[in-house]
Amino acid sequence: MQTPQLETERLILRPLALSDVPAIQRNFDNWNIIRHLAAVVPWPYPADGAETFVRMQLDKISAGEELHHWVLVLKGGAGEAIGNIHFRPYADGAKGNRGFWLAEPYWRRGLMTEAITAVNDFAFVTLGLDHFHVCNAATNQASRRVKQKTGAEFVGFIELAHHGGQTKSEKWIVRREAWLRDRT
Ligand SMILES: CC(C)(COP(=O)(O)OP(=O)(O)OC[C@H]1O[C@@H](n2cnc3c(N)ncnc32)[C@H](O)[C@@H]1OP(=O)(O)O)[C@@H](O)C(=O)NCCC(=O)NCCS
């Protein structure tokens, strides 16, 4: 299914486009973001890091892979991408089906919780999924809180190397039944 534009009270979640490259490069090239991420992300972040990544994601989507990738845009703002959420609903969830980050100036305002609420609705109401998995570095308290606030149940720990040195990841499951029950 094509990725729809989603809307929340304060945000537009719009499908990733090549024109988002400069904003992603500017906002993502930040150790305070990267240190929480799996070590597969290149660091130091190359000057063409965002372009390489965006082209790779768009190629996968054009090739028919079930991959949904949104950029977060503030309503009433300049229209720039201030964050990303990618979601692979049918992929093997061993290391999680979803990833997200938000530009540091916008942290702690509830924005990612708001965005993930819309993505969970998409997953369970639009796609009709039964469940999916999500992960975060065991020391990533902000990501853990977003998960706790958006219906995730803790499953256990897996081994995963992160840039900040953390080798453990918390694994969670998000289930449709619980999501729909708690939304009403
Ligand atoms: C994770 C991230 C997307 C959260 O975005 P956000 O919009 O700030 O999240 P929200 O405001 O919706 O919720 C954050 C929650 O974490 C809490 N929090 C944030 N930093 C914290 C910290 N250092 N210690 C404890 N709690 C923290 C906030 O208080 C809030 O919880 P509350 O509503 O109960 O007070 C953002 O911090 C980020 O991009 N981090 C770097 C990249 C990353 O970690 N991505 C996820 C990889 S799994």
The ligand as a MOL file (V3000), in Angstrom:
LIG
                    3D

  0  0  0     0  0            999 V3000
M  V30 BEGIN CTAB
M  V30 COUNTS 48 50 0 0 0
M  V30 BEGIN ATOM
M  V30 1 C 13.3210 9.5360 21.1760 0
M  V30 2 C 12.8060 10.8790 20.6600 0
M  V30 3 C 12.3030 10.7030 19.2320 0
M  V30 4 C 11.6720 11.3510 21.5670 0
M  V30 5 O 11.0350 12.4770 20.9610 0
M  V30 6 P 10.1800 13.5070 21.8300 0
M  V30 7 O 9.2410 14.2230 20.9040 0
M  V30 8 O 11.0690 14.2960 22.6740 0
M  V30 9 O 9.3220 12.5020 22.7410 0
M  V30 10 P 8.0650 12.8870 23.6410 0
M  V30 11 O 8.1970 14.3080 24.0780 0
M  V30 12 O 6.8390 12.4680 22.9170 0
M  V30 13 O 8.2570 11.9150 24.8880 0
M  V30 14 C 9.5350 11.8050 25.5030 0
M  V30 15 C 9.3740 11.2430 26.8850 0
M  V30 16 O 10.6600 10.8380 27.3390 0
M  V30 17 C 10.9800 11.5800 28.5160 0
M  V30 18 N 12.4110 11.8220 28.4560 0
M  V30 19 C 13.1030 12.4940 27.5180 0
M  V30 20 N 14.4050 12.4770 27.8160 0
M  V30 21 C 14.5250 11.7650 28.9550 0
M  V30 22 C 15.6190 11.3890 29.7630 0
M  V30 23 N 16.8630 11.7380 29.4590 0
M  V30 24 N 15.3700 10.6460 30.8670 0
M  V30 25 C 14.1230 10.2840 31.1890 0
M  V30 26 N 13.0360 10.6020 30.4530 0
M  V30 27 C 13.2510 11.3360 29.3530 0
M  V30 28 C 10.1550 12.8250 28.4310 0
M  V30 29 O 10.0030 13.4070 29.6960 0
M  V30 30 C 8.8560 12.2570 27.8790 0
M  V30 31 O 8.1450 11.5160 28.8340 0
M  V30 32 P 6.8860 12.1330 29.6580 0
M  V30 33 O 5.8790 12.5690 28.6210 0
M  V30 34 O 6.4360 11.0020 30.4870 0
M  V30 35 O 7.4290 13.2890 30.4370 0
M  V30 36 C 13.9430 11.9440 20.6780 0
M  V30 37 O 14.4320 12.0480 21.9920 0
M  V30 38 C 15.1070 11.5710 19.7550 0
M  V30 39 O 15.0620 11.8130 18.5560 0
M  V30 40 N 16.1610 10.9500 20.3170 0
M  V30 41 C 17.3550 10.5950 19.5530 0
M  V30 42 C 17.0810 9.4970 18.5150 0
M  V30 43 C 16.4520 8.2730 19.1280 0
M  V30 44 O 16.7160 7.9310 20.2640 0
M  V30 45 N 15.6050 7.5860 18.3490 0
M  V30 46 C 14.9720 6.3670 18.7960 0
M  V30 47 C 15.8550 5.2210 18.6030 0
M  V30 48 S 15.1160 3.7300 19.2200 0
M  V30 END ATOM
M  V30 BEGIN BOND
M  V30 1 1 1 2
M  V30 2 1 2 3
M  V30 3 1 2 4
M  V30 4 1 2 36
M  V30 5 1 4 5
M  V30 6 1 5 6
M  V30 7 2 6 7
M  V30 8 1 6 8
M  V30 9 1 6 9
M  V30 10 1 9 10
M  V30 11 2 10 11
M  V30 12 1 10 12
M  V30 13 1 10 13
M  V30 14 1 13 14
M  V30 15 1 14 15
M  V30 16 1 15 16
M  V30 17 1 15 30
M  V30 18 1 16 17
M  V30 19 1 17 18
M  V30 20 1 17 28
M  V30 21 1 18 19
M  V30 22 1 18 27
M  V30 23 2 19 20
M  V30 24 1 20 21
M  V30 25 1 21 22
M  V30 26 2 21 27
M  V30 27 1 22 23
M  V30 28 2 22 24
M  V30 29 1 24 25
M  V30 30 2 25 26
M  V30 31 1 26 27
M  V30 32 1 28 29
M  V30 33 1 28 30
M  V30 34 1 30 31
M  V30 35 1 31 32
M  V30 36 2 32 33
M  V30 37 1 32 34
M  V30 38 1 32 35
M  V30 39 1 36 37
M  V30 40 1 36 38
M  V30 41 2 38 39
M  V30 42 1 38 40
M  V30 43 1 40 41
M  V30 44 1 41 42
M  V30 45 1 42 43
M  V30 46 2 43 44
M  V30 47 1 43 45
M  V30 48 1 45 46
M  V30 49 1 46 47
M  V30 50 1 47 48
M  V30 END BOND
M  V30 END CTAB
M  END
